[in-house]
Amino acid sequence: MGSRYQVLTPSRTEDGTLVFFSVVLGLEMRLLPDGRLQFFDPKTGEYLRTPQESERERVREKELAAQERERAEREKELAARERERADREKERADREKELAAQERERAERLAARLLELGIDPDLKN
């Protein structure tokens, strides 16, 4: 402790892992049976990520973010196409409504003209 080097005495787990506890770090340094050295946090019960694991996680998160951006862009394009389709449908409905109004006006003019000629347009033969 302090500025003096302190020798750490290892303990051994059942699987043969050598465990060195560092009071300064508050972590265990574990030399696993396969030869890998990993830090272990006894408070959380979890191993800390190795630099390689951290890099893999960073790359994975970057890929997931890119996939999410692509998905969002596809959804945006789909929404735009849907708005365009809805606009075309509204224009078609408006044209049909206008044609129906014109047809109604033409029928009313024709009925008025028939009445002027003395013919009842509602009379059935």
Secondary structure as UniProt FT lines:
FT   TURN            2..3
FT   STRAND          11..12
FT   TURN            14..15
FT   STRAND          18..22
FT   TURN            23..26
FT   STRAND          27..31
FT   TURN            33..34
FT   STRAND          37..41
FT   TURN            42..45
FT   STRAND          46..47
FT   HELIX           51..116
FT   TURN            117..118
FT   TURN            121..122
//
